[in-house]
Amino acid sequence: MMCHEAQRQLKSIGSADLVVGIPSYCNATTVGMVVQTILDGVTADLDALRVVLVNADAGTSCDTRRALADAVAGVSIPVVIGGYTGRLGRGSAMRAIMQAALELNARAVVALDAHTTSITPGWIAALAQPILEGQVDLVMPRYQWPLPDGGLSDLIFYPLTRALWGCSLRQPGAGDCALSGPLAQALVEYDVWETEAAAAGFEVWLSSVALTEGPDETPGKRWRVGQVDLGEKCYAQRTTPNHFPVVFRQAVGTLLRQIHQRRAIWQSMPPIRPTPTFPGPPASPAEPVPIQDVTPLIDALILGWTEYRGLWQRILTPTNLSMIETVALQPAESLAFPPELWAHVMFDFAVVYNKGEQDPDRIVDSLLPLYQGRLASLWHDVAGLTPIGREGTVSAQAFVFETSRDYLLERWENYLPWKDGGELRSGSTTNSL
């Protein structure tokens, strides 16, 4: 929950129609611009509503909070700025924002990344209106998300979400979203706030919950999920060298864990259903995908072969491991990592992550160089294409995941857990589950 001072501020505010939340961590250089854009959007499109801006900051210094306070000086809408209790992470910040919205009895919550540089005033109403009008309970964005940042969605989150939960939700791991009060109430009551869902895994966990569960016990009833076109997504990069590996471990690990927890859904082979898509604000035409030197990504794959080959032998089938070796030996300028191989690799990792005996974090860490190799191949495929052309390539990849569900089911049902001299899962004492 929010810190004591923020709690006091919430009590004095009383109520709201809409809460706009900004989870932040060391975002002093961008948060002022984000806040000003939010204020412009509220003034232009939502002026008739009682809107409250809530910041949940995890920073160890006050730079971000000072920058935000400077940006809201003299504004007329109520603003709450403060830290929160519990495990530090984006998910914990989102939980604090949702709890604040519930205390204010808000009808909707819009959450926005504090480091987004492409946000426009139209984003706020575009995300909020489908919730305020009672059409859906969760709105996720549909971006034109440049590589490499959009690669996780293109290659892991989107195809897995489509294949596992039977819903074509384009950005299930996006940091900008909107949700209804009832969904927020359900989410804060889950016992996940000491897991990766409290950190970078929040969004993929949120999407998985909304797509597979519902507000009551009615069989087959789900939370209503939609998406909205928001144009291009760009944000300020983190400068710490280990930031992306940590995000990868937390976010991908969270989604892989859902495969076990929600196995009854994907084992039924649900038909793929479209996601309602709402129009967003006008956006500038996106440029073709730039041609990029992907040598660093390919180098990471080759280094991964050296570091993780022993572990890959226990995760991948012999055929898939042999094909990975073939990929790694290709010249950098023509490297091709086939979509079918990537789908099988992901499903091999999903099985061993959930049913194997080694440390799950180490398994996800060993997936990272394979992902980087597949990203290099995707970049080769889409360089020079229009955004529509790239979307076609990504959709084809997702279709391959869908048609490979029999492979996942066979591997899941016939897998025999292995045991070696490496690190075991905490509390694991046998060679079977």
Residue pairs with C-beta under 8 A, 6 or more apart in sequence:
1 7
1 84
1 85
1 86
1 95
1 96
1 99
2 10
2 54
2 56
2 80
2 82
2 83
2 84
2 85
2 96
2 99
2 100
3 82
3 83
3 84
3 85
5 82
6 54
6 80
6 81
6 82
6 83
6 84
6 100
9 78
9 80
9 82
10 80
10 100
10 103
10 104
11 103
13 52
13 78
13 80
13 104
14 104
15 50
15 104
15 105
15 106
16 50
16 51
16 52
16 78
16 101
16 104
16 105
16 106
17 49
17 50
17 51
17 106
17 107
17 108
17 132
18 46
18 49
18 50
18 51
18 52
18 106
18 107
18 108
18 109
18 110
18 128
18 132
19 51
19 52
19 53
19 54
19 97
19 100
19 101
19 104
19 106
19 108
19 109
19 110
20 38
20 42
20 51
20 52
20 53
20 54
20 109
20 110
20 111
20 112
20 124
21 54
21 55
21 56
21 94
21 97
21 98
21 100
21 101
21 109
21 110
21 111
21 112
22 31
22 34
22 35
22 38
22 53
22 54
22 55
22 56
22 68
22 111
22 112
22 114
23 55
23 56
23 57
23 58
23 90
23 93
23 94
23 97
23 111
23 113
23 114
24 31
24 55
24 56
24 57
24 58
24 59
24 64
24 68
24 93
24 114
25 57
25 58
25 59
25 64
25 88
25 90
25 93
25 114
26 59
26 61
26 63
26 64
27 34
27 64
27 67
27 114
27 115
27 236
28 63
28 64
28 66
28 67
29 67
29 236
30 114
30 115
30 116
30 117
30 235
30 236
31 55
31 64
31 67
31 68
31 71
31 114
31 115
32 67
32 68
32 70
32 71
33 117
33 119
34 112
34 113
34 114
34 115
34 116
34 119
35 53
35 68
35 71
35 72
36 71
37 119
37 120
37 121
37 123
38 53
38 112
38 119
38 121
38 124
39 53
39 71
39 72
39 75
39 77
40 121
41 120
41 121
41 122
41 123
41 124
41 125
42 49
42 51
42 77
42 124
44 121
44 125
45 121
45 122
45 124
45 125
46 124
46 125
46 128
49 132
51 77
52 77
52 78
52 79
52 80
52 100
52 104
52 106
53 72
53 77
53 78
53 79
53 80
54 79
54 80
54 97
54 100
54 101
55 65
55 68
55 79
55 80
55 81
55 82
56 82
56 83
56 84
56 92
56 93
56 94
56 96
56 97
56 100
57 64
57 65
57 68
57 81
57 82
57 83
57 84
57 93
58 83
58 84
58 88
58 89
58 92
58 93
59 65
64 114
65 81
65 82
68 81
69 81
72 79
72 81
80 100
84 92
84 93
84 95
84 96
85 96
86 92
86 95
86 96
86 193
86 198
87 193
87 194
87 198
87 199
88 199
89 198
89 199
89 200
89 202
89 250
90 175
90 199
90 200
90 202
91 192
91 193
91 196
91 197
91 198
91 199
91 200
91 201
91 202
91 205
92 193
92 198
92 199
94 111
94 202
95 187
95 188
95 193
95 198
97 109
97 111
98 109
98 179
98 184
98 187
98 188
99 188
101 109
101 181
101 184
102 181
102 184
102 185
102 188
105 181
106 181
107 131
107 132
107 180
107 181
108 128
108 131
108 132
108 178
108 179
108 180
108 181
109 178
109 179
109 180
109 181
109 184
110 124
110 127
110 128
110 177
110 178
111 175
111 176
111 177
111 178
111 179
112 119
112 123
112 124
112 175
112 176
113 119
113 175
113 176
113 235
115 235
115 236
116 175
116 176
116 233
116 234
116 235
117 234
117 235
117 236
118 231
118 232
118 233
118 234
118 235
119 176
120 231
120 281
120 283
121 281
122 280
122 281
122 282
123 176
123 230
123 280
123 281
125 281
126 228
126 229
126 230
126 278
126 279
126 280
126 281
127 139
127 141
127 176
127 177
127 178
127 228
127 230
128 139
128 178
129 278
130 136
130 139
130 178
130 226
130 228
130 278
131 137
131 139
131 178
131 179
131 180
135 224
135 226
135 276
135 278
136 180
136 224
136 225
136 226
136 276
137 179
137 180
137 182
137 183
137 210
137 215
137 223
137 224
137 225
138 177
138 178
138 179
138 180
138 183
138 206
138 207
138 210
138 223
138 224
138 225
138 226
139 177
139 178
139 179
139 225
139 226
139 227
139 228
139 278
140 169
140 170
140 171
140 172
140 174
140 177
140 207
140 225
140 226
140 227
140 228
141 171
141 174
141 176
141 177
141 227
141 228
141 229
141 230
141 233
142 170
142 171
142 227
142 228
142 229
142 230
142 277
142 280
143 150
143 170
143 171
143 174
143 230
143 231
143 232
143 233
144 231
144 232
144 233
144 283
144 286
144 387
145 153
145 171
145 232
145 233
146 232
146 233
146 234
146 289
147 154
147 289
147 292
147 375
147 378
147 379
147 382
148 297
148 375
148 379
149 233
149 234
149 235
150 233
151 371
151 375
151 378
152 173
152 248
152 251
152 252
152 371
153 170
153 171
153 172
153 173
153 174
154 378
154 394
154 397
155 342
155 371
155 374
155 375
155 378
155 397
156 252
156 255
156 346
156 371
157 171
157 172
157 173
157 204
157 207
157 251
157 255
158 169
158 170
158 171
158 172
158 394
158 398
159 343
159 346
159 397
159 398
159 400
159 401
159 402
160 255
160 346
160 350
160 401
161 167
161 169
161 172
161 204
161 207
161 208
161 211
161 255
162 168
162 169
162 272
162 398
162 401
162 402
163 266
163 398
163 401
163 402
163 404
163 405
163 408
164 258
164 259
164 262
164 265
164 266
165 208
165 211
165 212
165 262
165 265
165 266
165 270
166 265
166 270
166 271
166 272
166 273
167 211
167 225
167 272
167 273
167 275
168 272
168 273
168 274
168 275
168 398
169 207
169 211
169 225
169 227
169 275
170 227
170 275
171 227
172 203
172 204
172 207
172 208
172 211
173 203
173 204
173 207
173 251
173 255
174 203
174 233
175 203
176 230
176 233
177 203
177 206
179 187
179 206
182 215
183 210
183 215
183 223
186 209
186 215
187 206
187 209
190 197
190 209
192 198
192 205
195 201
195 254
196 205
196 249
196 250
196 251
196 253
196 254
196 257
197 205
197 254
199 250
200 246
200 247
200 250
200 251
200 254
201 250
201 251
201 253
201 254
201 255
202 254
203 251
204 251
204 254
204 255
204 258
205 254
205 255
205 258
207 225
208 255
208 258
208 262
209 223
210 222
210 223
210 225
211 222
211 223
211 225
212 222
212 262
212 265
213 222
213 223
214 221
214 222
214 223
215 221
215 223
225 275
225 276
226 275
226 276
226 277
226 278
227 275
227 276
227 277
227 278
228 277
228 278
228 279
228 280
229 277
229 278
229 279
229 280
229 283
230 280
230 281
230 283
231 280
231 281
231 283
231 284
231 286
232 283
232 284
232 286
238 244
245 365
245 368
248 364
248 368
248 371
249 361
249 364
249 365
249 368
252 364
252 367
253 353
253 360
253 361
253 364
256 349
256 350
256 353
256 354
256 360
256 364
257 353
257 354
257 360
259 266
259 350
259 353
259 354
260 354
260 355
263 412
266 405
266 408
267 409
267 412
269 405
269 409
272 402
286 386
286 387
288 384
288 385
288 386
288 387
289 379
289 382
289 383
289 384
289 385
289 386
289 387
289 389
289 390
290 383
291 383
291 384
292 379
292 383
294 332
294 335
294 375
294 376
294 379
294 380
295 332
297 372
297 373
297 375
297 376
297 379
298 332
298 335
298 372
298 373
298 376
300 368
300 369
300 372
300 373
301 327
301 328
301 369
301 370
301 372
301 373
301 376
302 328
303 369
304 366
304 368
304 369
304 370
304 372
304 373
305 312
305 324
305 325
305 328
305 369
307 366
307 369
308 366
308 369
311 358
311 362
311 363
311 366
311 422
312 321
312 324
312 366
312 370
313 321
314 352
314 356
314 358
314 418
314 420
315 348
315 349
315 352
315 356
315 363
315 366
316 324
316 345
316 348
317 344
317 348
320 341
320 344
320 345
320 348
323 338
323 341
324 341
324 345
324 370
324 373
327 335
327 336
327 337
327 341
327 373
327 377
328 373
330 336
332 376
334 380
335 373
335 376
335 377
335 380
336 377
336 380
337 373
337 374
337 376
337 377
337 378
339 396
339 397
339 400
340 400
340 404
342 374
342 397
342 400
343 397
343 400
343 401
343 404
343 407
344 404
344 407
345 367
345 370
345 374
346 401
347 404
347 407
347 408
347 411
348 411
349 363
349 364
349 367
350 408
351 408
351 411
351 412
351 415
352 358
352 363
352 415
353 360
353 363
353 364
355 412
355 415
355 417
355 433
356 363
356 417
356 418
357 417
357 418
357 419
357 420
357 424
357 425
357 428
357 431
358 420
358 422
358 423
358 424
358 425
359 422
359 423
359 424
359 425
360 425
362 422
362 423
378 393
378 397
381 393
382 389
382 390
382 393
385 393
416 432
417 431
417 432
417 433
418 431
419 431
